[in-house]
Amino acid sequence: MSDPLEAARAELRRRQGAGARYDAATAPARTLAWARQGTAFFARLLNGLDDGDLDAPSAIPGATRRQLVAHVGYHARALSGIVAWARGGAAGPMPGRAAVDPDDVSRKASQPARALRHLFAHSAIHLDVEWRDLEAPQWERAIEDAAGRRIALAETPWLRARALWRHGLDLRAGGRIADAPPGLAETLARDRPSPSPALLDL
């Protein structure tokens, strides 16, 4: 963990006082910070778009901005389900696939713009609460879905950060890869050229 990040966390705890909820000591602080910064980045770009702007194409061939926003919202819900299942300690594979359901995305994309904005905002809050509810040993857990895919909880903040920052660029709303924090920007640039060719699954 970098010194500036550690100092920022200490200052936040001082301001919030006793009773506030914090990430466990074993949580992946760097990728959690990237995911939370990504939420703010995507929200800023989305809030800069009028409702009518959401009907325009995104940078992903065949996908409108509406579909992109719906996908990002259901991406957070899918990750929340993974974290909640692992935190509950249930035995055996998680029911269903750990994935974003394209049918959910299609249905949501057809709803009013306020419903899309609500999905993005509330799914992001829910995911953050799930992360904060994890106790230190739980960050070491992993889940297996019905298709046999294994996902470690410690990987979920990176999966979210990657989706938020890439799809923020895909909104075509003025976001730049240079807006990403140091370390993440270089990773995104190496990982795949922008614009992204497809919606990112988990």
ChimeraX commands (.cxc) that place a marker at each C-alpha (Angstrom):
marker #1 position 0.00,0.00,0.00 radius 0.5
marker #1 position 1.37,3.44,-0.94 radius 0.5
marker #1 position 2.07,6.02,1.75 radius 0.5
marker #1 position -0.38,8.59,0.29 radius 0.5
marker #1 position -3.17,6.00,0.24 radius 0.5
marker #1 position -2.42,4.94,3.81 radius 0.5
marker #1 position -2.38,8.58,4.93 radius 0.5
marker #1 position -5.69,9.25,3.17 radius 0.5
marker #1 position -7.30,6.24,4.84 radius 0.5
marker #1 position -6.05,7.35,8.26 radius 0.5
marker #1 position -7.43,10.86,7.71 radius 0.5
marker #1 position -10.79,9.46,6.61 radius 0.5
marker #1 position -11.02,7.33,9.75 radius 0.5
marker #1 position -10.16,10.33,11.90 radius 0.5
marker #1 position -12.92,12.42,10.30 radius 0.5
marker #1 position -15.57,9.69,10.42 radius 0.5
marker #1 position -14.94,8.78,14.04 radius 0.5
marker #1 position -16.02,5.76,16.04 radius 0.5
marker #1 position -18.73,3.55,14.61 radius 0.5
marker #1 position -17.88,4.04,10.94 radius 0.5
marker #1 position -17.28,0.96,8.78 radius 0.5
marker #1 position -13.93,0.36,7.15 radius 0.5
marker #1 position -12.29,-2.18,4.89 radius 0.5
marker #1 position -10.66,-5.12,6.64 radius 0.5
marker #1 position -6.89,-4.96,7.04 radius 0.5
marker #1 position -6.47,-7.77,4.51 radius 0.5
marker #1 position -8.56,-6.07,1.81 radius 0.5
marker #1 position -6.72,-5.24,-1.45 radius 0.5
marker #1 position -6.46,-1.49,-0.79 radius 0.5
marker #1 position -5.00,-0.49,-4.15 radius 0.5
marker #1 position -7.58,-2.16,-6.38 radius 0.5
marker #1 position -10.42,-1.14,-4.05 radius 0.5
marker #1 position -9.27,2.46,-4.43 radius 0.5
marker #1 position -9.19,2.03,-8.23 radius 0.5
marker #1 position -12.72,0.61,-8.18 radius 0.5
marker #1 position -14.06,3.45,-6.04 radius 0.5
marker #1 position -12.30,6.05,-8.15 radius 0.5
marker #1 position -13.75,4.28,-11.18 radius 0.5
marker #1 position -17.26,4.62,-9.75 radius 0.5
marker #1 position -16.72,8.38,-9.39 radius 0.5
marker #1 position -15.21,8.57,-12.91 radius 0.5
marker #1 position -18.11,6.72,-14.53 radius 0.5
marker #1 position -20.69,8.66,-12.49 radius 0.5
marker #1 position -19.19,11.99,-13.57 radius 0.5
marker #1 position -19.34,11.02,-17.23 radius 0.5
marker #1 position -22.86,9.61,-16.92 radius 0.5
marker #1 position -24.11,12.71,-15.09 radius 0.5
marker #1 position -22.72,14.84,-17.91 radius 0.5
marker #1 position -25.01,13.14,-20.41 radius 0.5
marker #1 position -28.59,14.25,-20.96 radius 0.5
marker #1 position -31.22,11.53,-21.00 radius 0.5
marker #1 position -31.47,11.76,-24.78 radius 0.5
marker #1 position -27.71,11.30,-25.09 radius 0.5
marker #1 position -28.05,7.77,-23.73 radius 0.5
marker #1 position -29.65,6.64,-26.99 radius 0.5
marker #1 position -26.43,7.36,-28.92 radius 0.5
marker #1 position -23.95,4.62,-29.81 radius 0.5
marker #1 position -21.15,3.79,-27.42 radius 0.5
marker #1 position -17.64,2.96,-28.58 radius 0.5
marker #1 position -18.58,-0.73,-28.55 radius 0.5
marker #1 position -19.94,-1.86,-31.90 radius 0.5
marker #1 position -23.66,-2.58,-31.72 radius 0.5
marker #1 position -24.09,-1.25,-28.16 radius 0.5
marker #1 position -25.78,2.01,-27.21 radius 0.5
marker #1 position -24.83,4.03,-24.18 radius 0.5
marker #1 position -28.03,2.72,-22.57 radius 0.5
marker #1 position -26.83,-0.85,-22.94 radius 0.5
marker #1 position -23.41,0.08,-21.60 radius 0.5
marker #1 position -24.85,1.72,-18.47 radius 0.5
marker #1 position -27.16,-1.25,-17.87 radius 0.5
marker #1 position -24.25,-3.65,-18.29 radius 0.5
marker #1 position -22.10,-1.72,-15.80 radius 0.5
marker #1 position -24.96,-1.78,-13.28 radius 0.5
marker #1 position -25.52,-5.52,-13.59 radius 0.5
marker #1 position -21.77,-6.08,-13.46 radius 0.5
marker #1 position -21.81,-4.60,-9.93 radius 0.5
marker #1 position -24.81,-6.76,-9.00 radius 0.5
marker #1 position -23.05,-9.91,-10.22 radius 0.5
marker #1 position -19.97,-9.10,-8.14 radius 0.5
marker #1 position -22.17,-8.33,-5.12 radius 0.5
marker #1 position -23.70,-11.78,-5.47 radius 0.5
marker #1 position -20.27,-13.39,-5.51 radius 0.5
marker #1 position -19.12,-11.52,-2.41 radius 0.5
marker #1 position -22.36,-12.20,-0.52 radius 0.5
marker #1 position -22.24,-15.92,-1.36 radius 0.5
marker #1 position -18.64,-16.24,-0.19 radius 0.5
marker #1 position -19.26,-14.19,2.94 radius 0.5
marker #1 position -22.19,-16.43,3.85 radius 0.5
marker #1 position -19.89,-19.45,3.81 radius 0.5
marker #1 position -22.34,-21.72,1.98 radius 0.5
marker #1 position -20.95,-25.08,0.90 radius 0.5
marker #1 position -20.73,-26.04,-2.75 radius 0.5
marker #1 position -20.81,-24.03,-5.96 radius 0.5
marker #1 position -22.75,-20.78,-6.22 radius 0.5
marker #1 position -26.04,-21.21,-8.11 radius 0.5
marker #1 position -25.81,-20.08,-11.73 radius 0.5
marker #1 position -22.93,-18.57,-13.64 radius 0.5
marker #1 position -20.86,-15.69,-12.34 radius 0.5
marker #1 position -21.70,-13.45,-15.28 radius 0.5
marker #1 position -23.78,-10.52,-16.48 radius 0.5
marker #1 position -27.02,-11.75,-18.05 radius 0.5
marker #1 position -27.46,-10.17,-21.52 radius 0.5
marker #1 position -31.25,-10.50,-21.20 radius 0.5
marker #1 position -31.20,-8.38,-18.03 radius 0.5
marker #1 position -29.13,-5.78,-19.85 radius 0.5
marker #1 position -31.51,-5.68,-22.83 radius 0.5
marker #1 position -34.58,-5.30,-20.61 radius 0.5
marker #1 position -33.05,-2.58,-18.47 radius 0.5
marker #1 position -31.72,-0.65,-21.47 radius 0.5
marker #1 position -35.30,-0.23,-22.70 radius 0.5
marker #1 position -36.45,1.43,-19.47 radius 0.5
marker #1 position -36.52,5.18,-18.75 radius 0.5
marker #1 position -33.17,6.92,-18.28 radius 0.5
marker #1 position -33.84,7.51,-14.58 radius 0.5
marker #1 position -34.09,3.73,-14.06 radius 0.5
marker #1 position -30.68,3.25,-15.67 radius 0.5
marker #1 position -29.12,5.96,-13.53 radius 0.5
marker #1 position -30.74,4.45,-10.43 radius 0.5
marker #1 position -29.37,0.99,-11.30 radius 0.5
marker #1 position -25.83,2.33,-11.68 radius 0.5
marker #1 position -25.88,4.34,-8.45 radius 0.5
marker #1 position -27.50,1.75,-6.21 radius 0.5
marker #1 position -25.62,-1.26,-7.55 radius 0.5
marker #1 position -22.34,0.55,-6.88 radius 0.5
marker #1 position -23.37,1.35,-3.30 radius 0.5
marker #1 position -24.50,-2.24,-2.71 radius 0.5
marker #1 position -21.19,-3.65,-3.94 radius 0.5
marker #1 position -19.22,-1.28,-1.73 radius 0.5
marker #1 position -21.27,-2.33,1.30 radius 0.5
marker #1 position -20.63,-6.00,0.51 radius 0.5
marker #1 position -16.87,-5.32,0.38 radius 0.5
marker #1 position -16.95,-3.39,3.65 radius 0.5
marker #1 position -18.87,-6.20,5.35 radius 0.5
marker #1 position -16.08,-8.69,4.63 radius 0.5
marker #1 position -14.02,-9.62,7.66 radius 0.5
marker #1 position -10.26,-10.07,7.31 radius 0.5
marker #1 position -10.23,-13.89,6.84 radius 0.5
marker #1 position -13.08,-13.73,4.31 radius 0.5
marker #1 position -10.93,-11.86,1.81 radius 0.5
marker #1 position -8.98,-15.12,1.40 radius 0.5
marker #1 position -12.06,-16.99,0.16 radius 0.5
marker #1 position -12.99,-17.90,-3.40 radius 0.5
marker #1 position -16.23,-19.06,-4.99 radius 0.5
marker #1 position -16.92,-21.55,-7.72 radius 0.5
marker #1 position -19.94,-20.97,-9.95 radius 0.5
marker #1 position -22.20,-23.54,-11.58 radius 0.5
marker #1 position -19.98,-23.56,-14.69 radius 0.5
marker #1 position -16.90,-24.43,-12.63 radius 0.5
marker #1 position -15.28,-20.99,-12.80 radius 0.5
marker #1 position -13.36,-20.04,-9.67 radius 0.5
marker #1 position -13.17,-16.39,-8.59 radius 0.5
marker #1 position -11.21,-15.16,-5.58 radius 0.5
marker #1 position -12.82,-12.39,-3.55 radius 0.5
marker #1 position -9.52,-10.50,-3.63 radius 0.5
marker #1 position -9.88,-10.35,-7.42 radius 0.5
marker #1 position -13.31,-8.68,-7.40 radius 0.5
marker #1 position -12.11,-5.07,-6.89 radius 0.5
marker #1 position -9.83,-5.41,-9.92 radius 0.5
marker #1 position -12.67,-6.85,-12.03 radius 0.5
marker #1 position -14.81,-3.87,-11.07 radius 0.5
marker #1 position -12.08,-1.29,-11.59 radius 0.5
marker #1 position -11.28,-2.63,-15.04 radius 0.5
marker #1 position -14.94,-2.57,-16.11 radius 0.5
marker #1 position -15.60,0.95,-14.79 radius 0.5
marker #1 position -12.56,2.58,-16.31 radius 0.5
marker #1 position -12.76,0.82,-19.66 radius 0.5
marker #1 position -16.47,1.34,-20.06 radius 0.5
marker #1 position -16.14,4.93,-18.89 radius 0.5
marker #1 position -13.99,5.44,-21.98 radius 0.5
marker #1 position -16.52,3.49,-24.05 radius 0.5
marker #1 position -19.27,5.99,-23.11 radius 0.5
marker #1 position -17.69,8.52,-25.47 radius 0.5
marker #1 position -18.48,11.23,-22.94 radius 0.5
marker #1 position -15.07,12.89,-22.67 radius 0.5
marker #1 position -13.26,10.37,-20.47 radius 0.5
marker #1 position -9.57,9.80,-21.13 radius 0.5
marker #1 position -7.25,7.00,-20.14 radius 0.5
marker #1 position -5.05,9.72,-18.62 radius 0.5
marker #1 position -7.83,10.28,-16.05 radius 0.5
marker #1 position -7.03,6.91,-14.49 radius 0.5
marker #1 position -4.73,6.80,-11.44 radius 0.5
marker #1 position -1.03,6.01,-11.91 radius 0.5
marker #1 position -0.47,2.30,-12.30 radius 0.5
marker #1 position -3.99,1.67,-13.55 radius 0.5
marker #1 position -3.64,3.83,-16.66 radius 0.5
marker #1 position -0.55,1.89,-17.75 radius 0.5
marker #1 position -2.27,-1.44,-17.07 radius 0.5
marker #1 position -5.33,-0.46,-19.11 radius 0.5
marker #1 position -3.22,0.78,-21.99 radius 0.5
marker #1 position -1.26,-2.50,-22.09 radius 0.5
marker #1 position -4.25,-4.74,-21.52 radius 0.5
marker #1 position -6.28,-3.83,-24.55 radius 0.5
marker #1 position -6.46,-0.87,-26.91 radius 0.5
marker #1 position -9.25,1.63,-26.43 radius 0.5
marker #1 position -12.02,1.67,-27.47 radius 0.5
marker #1 position -12.84,-1.75,-26.07 radius 0.5
marker #1 position -14.23,-4.14,-28.71 radius 0.5
marker #1 position -16.85,-5.74,-26.46 radius 0.5
marker #1 position -18.68,-5.51,-23.15 radius 0.5
marker #1 position -16.55,-6.88,-20.34 radius 0.5
marker #1 position -17.92,-9.84,-18.45 radius 0.5
marker #1 position -16.56,-10.87,-15.06 radius 0.5
marker link #1:1,2 radius 0.2
marker link #1:2,3 radius 0.2
marker link #1:3,4 radius 0.2
marker link #1:4,5 radius 0.2
marker link #1:5,6 radius 0.2
marker link #1:6,7 radius 0.2
marker link #1:7,8 radius 0.2
marker link #1:8,9 radius 0.2
marker link #1:9,10 radius 0.2
marker link #1:10,11 radius 0.2
marker link #1:11,12 radius 0.2
marker link #1:12,13 radius 0.2
marker link #1:13,14 radius 0.2
marker link #1:14,15 radius 0.2
marker link #1:15,16 radius 0.2
marker link #1:16,17 radius 0.2
marker link #1:17,18 radius 0.2
marker link #1:18,19 radius 0.2
marker link #1:19,20 radius 0.2
marker link #1:20,21 radius 0.2
marker link #1:21,22 radius 0.2
marker link #1:22,23 radius 0.2
marker link #1:23,24 radius 0.2
marker link #1:24,25 radius 0.2
marker link #1:25,26 radius 0.2
marker link #1:26,27 radius 0.2
marker link #1:27,28 radius 0.2
marker link #1:28,29 radius 0.2
marker link #1:29,30 radius 0.2
marker link #1:30,31 radius 0.2
marker link #1:31,32 radius 0.2
marker link #1:32,33 radius 0.2
marker link #1:33,34 radius 0.2
marker link #1:34,35 radius 0.2
marker link #1:35,36 radius 0.2
marker link #1:36,37 radius 0.2
marker link #1:37,38 radius 0.2
marker link #1:38,39 radius 0.2
marker link #1:39,40 radius 0.2
marker link #1:40,41 radius 0.2
marker link #1:41,42 radius 0.2
marker link #1:42,43 radius 0.2
marker link #1:43,44 radius 0.2
marker link #1:44,45 radius 0.2
marker link #1:45,46 radius 0.2
marker link #1:46,47 radius 0.2
marker link #1:47,48 radius 0.2
marker link #1:48,49 radius 0.2
marker link #1:49,50 radius 0.2
marker link #1:50,51 radius 0.2
marker link #1:51,52 radius 0.2
marker link #1:52,53 radius 0.2
marker link #1:53,54 radius 0.2
marker link #1:54,55 radius 0.2
marker link #1:55,56 radius 0.2
marker link #1:56,57 radius 0.2
marker link #1:57,58 radius 0.2
marker link #1:58,59 radius 0.2
marker link #1:59,60 radius 0.2
marker link #1:60,61 radius 0.2
marker link #1:61,62 radius 0.2
marker link #1:62,63 radius 0.2
marker link #1:63,64 radius 0.2
marker link #1:64,65 radius 0.2
marker link #1:65,66 radius 0.2
marker link #1:66,67 radius 0.2
marker link #1:67,68 radius 0.2
marker link #1:68,69 radius 0.2
marker link #1:69,70 radius 0.2
marker link #1:70,71 radius 0.2
marker link #1:71,72 radius 0.2
marker link #1:72,73 radius 0.2
marker link #1:73,74 radius 0.2
marker link #1:74,75 radius 0.2
marker link #1:75,76 radius 0.2
marker link #1:76,77 radius 0.2
marker link #1:77,78 radius 0.2
marker link #1:78,79 radius 0.2
marker link #1:79,80 radius 0.2
marker link #1:80,81 radius 0.2
marker link #1:81,82 radius 0.2
marker link #1:82,83 radius 0.2
marker link #1:83,84 radius 0.2
marker link #1:84,85 radius 0.2
marker link #1:85,86 radius 0.2
marker link #1:86,87 radius 0.2
marker link #1:87,88 radius 0.2
marker link #1:88,89 radius 0.2
marker link #1:89,90 radius 0.2
marker link #1:90,91 radius 0.2
marker link #1:91,92 radius 0.2
marker link #1:92,93 radius 0.2
marker link #1:93,94 radius 0.2
marker link #1:94,95 radius 0.2
marker link #1:95,96 radius 0.2
marker link #1:96,97 radius 0.2
marker link #1:97,98 radius 0.2
marker link #1:98,99 radius 0.2
marker link #1:99,100 radius 0.2
marker link #1:100,101 radius 0.2
marker link #1:101,102 radius 0.2
marker link #1:102,103 radius 0.2
marker link #1:103,104 radius 0.2
marker link #1:104,105 radius 0.2
marker link #1:105,106 radius 0.2
marker link #1:106,107 radius 0.2
marker link #1:107,108 radius 0.2
marker link #1:108,109 radius 0.2
marker link #1:109,110 radius 0.2
marker link #1:110,111 radius 0.2
marker link #1:111,112 radius 0.2
marker link #1:112,113 radius 0.2
marker link #1:113,114 radius 0.2
marker link #1:114,115 radius 0.2
marker link #1:115,116 radius 0.2
marker link #1:116,117 radius 0.2
marker link #1:117,118 radius 0.2
marker link #1:118,119 radius 0.2
marker link #1:119,120 radius 0.2
marker link #1:120,121 radius 0.2
marker link #1:121,122 radius 0.2
marker link #1:122,123 radius 0.2
marker link #1:123,124 radius 0.2
marker link #1:124,125 radius 0.2
marker link #1:125,126 radius 0.2
marker link #1:126,127 radius 0.2
marker link #1:127,128 radius 0.2
marker link #1:128,129 radius 0.2
marker link #1:129,130 radius 0.2
marker link #1:130,131 radius 0.2
marker link #1:131,132 radius 0.2
marker link #1:132,133 radius 0.2
marker link #1:133,134 radius 0.2
marker link #1:134,135 radius 0.2
marker link #1:135,136 radius 0.2
marker link #1:136,137 radius 0.2
marker link #1:137,138 radius 0.2
marker link #1:138,139 radius 0.2
marker link #1:139,140 radius 0.2
marker link #1:140,141 radius 0.2
marker link #1:141,142 radius 0.2
marker link #1:142,143 radius 0.2
marker link #1:143,144 radius 0.2
marker link #1:144,145 radius 0.2
marker link #1:145,146 radius 0.2
marker link #1:146,147 radius 0.2
marker link #1:147,148 radius 0.2
marker link #1:148,149 radius 0.2
marker link #1:149,150 radius 0.2
marker link #1:150,151 radius 0.2
marker link #1:151,152 radius 0.2
marker link #1:152,153 radius 0.2
marker link #1:153,154 radius 0.2
marker link #1:154,155 radius 0.2
marker link #1:155,156 radius 0.2
marker link #1:156,157 radius 0.2
marker link #1:157,158 radius 0.2
marker link #1:158,159 radius 0.2
marker link #1:159,160 radius 0.2
marker link #1:160,161 radius 0.2
marker link #1:161,162 radius 0.2
marker link #1:162,163 radius 0.2
marker link #1:163,164 radius 0.2
marker link #1:164,165 radius 0.2
marker link #1:165,166 radius 0.2
marker link #1:166,167 radius 0.2
marker link #1:167,168 radius 0.2
marker link #1:168,169 radius 0.2
marker link #1:169,170 radius 0.2
marker link #1:170,171 radius 0.2
marker link #1:171,172 radius 0.2
marker link #1:172,173 radius 0.2
marker link #1:173,174 radius 0.2
marker link #1:174,175 radius 0.2
marker link #1:175,176 radius 0.2
marker link #1:176,177 radius 0.2
marker link #1:177,178 radius 0.2
marker link #1:178,179 radius 0.2
marker link #1:179,180 radius 0.2
marker link #1:180,181 radius 0.2
marker link #1:181,182 radius 0.2
marker link #1:182,183 radius 0.2
marker link #1:183,184 radius 0.2
marker link #1:184,185 radius 0.2
marker link #1:185,186 radius 0.2
marker link #1:186,187 radius 0.2
marker link #1:187,188 radius 0.2
marker link #1:188,189 radius 0.2
marker link #1:189,190 radius 0.2
marker link #1:190,191 radius 0.2
marker link #1:191,192 radius 0.2
marker link #1:192,193 radius 0.2
marker link #1:193,194 radius 0.2
marker link #1:194,195 radius 0.2
marker link #1:195,196 radius 0.2
marker link #1:196,197 radius 0.2
marker link #1:197,198 radius 0.2
marker link #1:198,199 radius 0.2
marker link #1:199,200 radius 0.2
marker link #1:200,201 radius 0.2
marker link #1:201,202 radius 0.2
view
